[in-house]
Amino acid sequence: MSFLFGSRSSKTFKPKKNIPEGTHQYELMKHAAATLGSGNLRLAVMLPEGEDLNEWVAVNTVDFFNQINMLYGTITEFCTEDSCSIMSAGPKYEYHWADGHTVKKPIKCSAPKYIDYLMTWVQDQLDDETLFPSKIGVPFPKNFLSIAKTILKRLFRVYAHIYHQHFSEVVQLGEEAHLNTSFKHFIFFVQEFNLIDRRELAPLQELIDKLTAKETR
């Protein structure tokens, strides 16, 4: 279940990533869902007292993956090899895919292909117990935050592509409020813990300024 979308029966792009019930992370997820319900996103993203930062970032990263999965799932029919032959976020920004393992040299590809690579890559990381341990007492790797930063930086690119290339379809489908709330939550979270460099956010900087202006501390 995603914090923002509850059990809405949307089509997802990739299978949803579930946090196992009965784990501490599941309790954290429920806490996050409850604080999000209060409507104060700045408050909702803050690290709960006494909690571990890595665990909090992990739980939220899984949730953002699920949210973006659902959002992109609603517009896949509009994001095709023909309509989006390059992975872009407006005329100034183009993304090429590389994962450092199977694809070491960045390749130019269509948006649907790029997003498929990206979401599969994220899913593999989330399913890797050595990177995202779900069992109590299993430590997070020392470089966990830098792993999470790379995942979040790449997930941002899906938001950027949706806003720049598919916003009219999102409005048509009546998903605009969900997209804006999800993105605002994402931005407040990455700002709270300084997880994405400002220059990476440039394709949506204007929107970010608008969404966060009313709720500056």
C-alpha positions as CSV (number, residue, x, y, z in Angstrom):
1,M,0.0,0.0,0.0
2,S,1.2,3.5,-0.8
3,F,0.9,6.3,1.7
4,L,-0.8,8.6,-0.6
5,F,-2.9,6.3,-2.8
6,G,-4.2,3.9,-0.2
7,S,-5.6,0.8,-2.0
8,R,-6.5,2.5,-5.3
9,S,-6.7,-0.1,-7.9
10,S,-4.4,1.5,-10.4
11,K,-2.4,-0.3,-13.0
12,T,1.2,-0.3,-11.9
13,F,4.1,-0.3,-14.3
14,K,6.1,-2.9,-12.4
15,P,5.0,-5.2,-9.5
16,K,4.5,-3.3,-6.3
17,K,7.2,-3.6,-3.6
18,N,5.6,-4.6,-0.3
19,I,7.1,-4.1,3.1
20,P,6.5,-7.3,5.2
21,E,3.9,-7.0,7.9
22,G,5.1,-7.4,11.4
23,T,8.5,-5.8,10.7
24,H,9.6,-2.5,12.3
25,Q,9.7,-1.0,8.8
26,Y,6.0,-1.8,8.4
27,E,5.3,0.1,11.7
28,L,7.3,3.0,10.4
29,M,5.4,2.9,7.2
30,K,2.1,3.1,9.1
31,H,3.5,6.0,11.2
32,A,4.4,7.8,7.9
33,A,0.9,7.2,6.5
34,A,-0.7,8.6,9.7
35,T,1.4,11.7,9.7
36,L,0.8,12.3,6.0
37,G,-2.9,12.1,6.7
38,S,-2.5,15.2,8.8
39,G,-1.9,17.2,5.6
40,N,1.4,18.8,6.9
41,L,4.0,17.4,4.5
42,R,6.9,19.2,6.1
43,L,6.1,17.5,9.4
44,A,5.4,14.2,7.7
45,V,8.8,13.8,6.2
46,M,10.8,14.5,9.4
47,L,12.7,11.7,11.1
48,P,10.4,10.4,13.9
49,E,12.0,10.7,17.3
50,G,14.4,7.9,18.2
51,E,14.3,6.3,14.7
52,D,17.2,5.3,12.5
53,L,17.7,7.6,9.5
54,N,18.7,4.7,7.2
55,E,15.5,2.8,8.0
56,W,13.4,6.0,7.5
57,V,15.0,6.7,4.1
58,A,14.6,3.0,3.1
59,V,10.8,2.9,3.9
60,N,10.2,6.2,2.1
61,T,12.3,5.2,-0.9
62,V,10.1,2.0,-1.3
63,D,7.0,4.2,-1.1
64,F,8.2,6.6,-3.7
65,F,9.0,3.7,-6.0
66,N,5.5,2.4,-5.6
67,Q,4.0,5.9,-6.1
68,I,5.9,6.6,-9.3
69,N,5.2,3.1,-10.4
70,M,1.4,3.8,-10.2
71,L,1.7,7.3,-11.7
72,Y,3.7,6.1,-14.7
73,G,1.4,3.1,-15.0
74,T,-1.5,5.4,-15.7
75,I,0.2,7.0,-18.7
76,T,2.2,4.2,-20.3
77,E,-0.1,4.1,-23.4
78,F,0.9,7.7,-24.1
79,C,4.6,7.2,-23.5
80,T,5.7,5.2,-26.6
81,E,8.7,4.7,-28.8
82,D,7.1,7.1,-31.3
83,S,5.9,9.8,-29.0
84,C,9.0,9.7,-26.7
85,S,11.9,8.5,-28.8
86,I,14.3,10.1,-26.3
87,M,14.2,10.2,-22.5
88,S,13.8,13.9,-21.9
89,A,12.4,16.5,-19.5
90,G,11.7,19.4,-21.8
91,P,13.9,20.6,-24.6
92,K,17.0,21.3,-22.4
93,Y,17.3,18.0,-20.6
94,E,18.0,14.5,-22.0
95,Y,18.9,11.4,-20.0
96,H,21.0,8.5,-21.2
97,W,20.9,5.2,-19.4
98,A,23.8,3.5,-17.6
99,D,23.8,1.4,-14.4
100,G,27.5,0.9,-14.0
101,H,27.3,-2.9,-14.2
102,T,25.5,-4.3,-17.3
103,V,25.4,-0.9,-19.1
104,K,28.7,0.9,-18.3
105,K,28.7,3.4,-21.1
106,P,25.5,5.6,-21.2
107,I,23.1,4.7,-24.0
108,K,20.6,6.9,-25.7
109,C,17.2,5.3,-25.6
110,S,13.5,6.1,-25.8
111,A,11.7,7.2,-22.6
112,P,9.7,3.9,-22.2
113,K,12.9,1.9,-22.5
114,Y,14.8,4.2,-20.1
115,I,12.0,4.1,-17.5
116,D,11.8,0.3,-17.9
117,Y,15.5,0.0,-17.3
118,L,15.3,2.4,-14.4
119,M,12.4,0.8,-12.6
120,T,13.8,-2.7,-13.1
121,W,17.2,-1.5,-11.7
122,V,15.5,0.2,-8.7
123,Q,13.4,-2.9,-8.0
124,D,16.6,-5.1,-8.0
125,Q,18.2,-2.8,-5.4
126,L,15.0,-2.8,-3.2
127,D,14.9,-6.6,-3.4
128,D,18.5,-7.0,-2.4
129,E,18.6,-7.8,1.3
130,T,22.2,-6.7,1.6
131,L,21.3,-3.2,0.4
132,F,17.7,-2.9,1.8
133,P,17.5,-5.3,4.8
134,S,14.0,-5.9,6.0
135,K,14.9,-8.1,9.0
136,I,15.4,-6.7,12.4
137,G,19.0,-6.5,13.5
138,V,20.4,-6.8,10.0
139,P,22.5,-3.6,9.5
140,F,22.3,-1.3,6.5
141,P,25.4,-1.1,4.4
142,K,27.8,1.8,5.3
143,N,27.2,3.5,1.9
144,F,23.4,3.1,2.2
145,L,22.6,6.8,1.9
146,S,24.6,7.2,-1.3
147,I,22.7,4.2,-2.7
148,A,19.4,5.8,-1.8
149,K,20.6,9.1,-3.3
150,T,21.2,7.5,-6.6
151,I,17.8,5.8,-6.6
152,L,16.0,9.0,-5.7
153,K,17.9,11.0,-8.2
154,R,16.8,8.6,-10.9
155,L,13.2,8.4,-9.7
156,F,13.1,12.2,-10.0
157,R,13.7,11.8,-13.7
158,V,10.4,9.9,-14.1
159,Y,8.5,12.8,-12.4
160,A,10.4,15.2,-14.7
161,H,9.5,13.3,-17.8
162,I,5.8,13.0,-16.8
163,Y,5.5,16.7,-16.0
164,H,7.3,17.9,-19.2
165,Q,6.0,15.4,-21.7
166,H,2.7,14.0,-20.4
167,F,1.1,16.6,-18.1
168,S,-1.9,17.2,-20.5
169,E,-2.7,13.4,-20.4
170,V,-2.4,13.4,-16.6
171,V,-4.9,16.2,-16.4
172,Q,-7.2,14.4,-18.9
173,L,-7.1,11.3,-16.7
174,G,-7.9,13.3,-13.6
175,E,-4.6,12.3,-12.0
176,E,-3.2,15.9,-11.6
177,A,-3.9,16.2,-7.8
178,H,-2.2,12.8,-7.2
179,L,0.8,13.7,-9.2
180,N,1.2,17.0,-7.5
181,T,0.8,15.6,-4.0
182,S,3.2,12.7,-4.7
183,F,5.8,15.0,-6.2
184,K,5.5,17.6,-3.4
185,H,5.9,14.8,-0.8
186,F,9.0,13.5,-2.7
187,I,10.5,17.0,-2.9
188,F,9.9,17.8,0.8
189,F,11.5,14.5,1.7
190,V,14.7,14.9,-0.4
191,Q,15.0,18.5,0.8
192,E,14.7,17.5,4.5
193,F,17.6,15.1,4.2
194,N,19.5,16.8,1.4
195,L,19.3,13.7,-0.9
196,I,19.4,15.2,-4.4
197,D,21.7,17.9,-5.6
198,R,19.9,21.1,-6.6
199,R,21.3,21.0,-10.2
200,E,19.7,17.6,-10.7
201,L,16.3,19.2,-9.8
202,A,16.8,21.9,-12.5
203,P,14.2,20.5,-15.0
204,L,11.4,21.1,-12.4
205,Q,12.9,24.0,-10.4
206,E,10.1,26.4,-11.2
207,L,7.5,23.9,-10.2
208,I,9.4,23.0,-7.0
209,D,9.6,26.7,-6.1
210,K,5.9,27.1,-6.6
211,L,5.0,23.9,-4.6
212,T,7.3,24.7,-1.7
213,A,6.8,28.5,-1.5
214,K,3.6,28.3,0.6
215,E,5.2,26.0,3.1
216,T,8.6,27.3,3.8
217,R,9.6,27.0,7.4
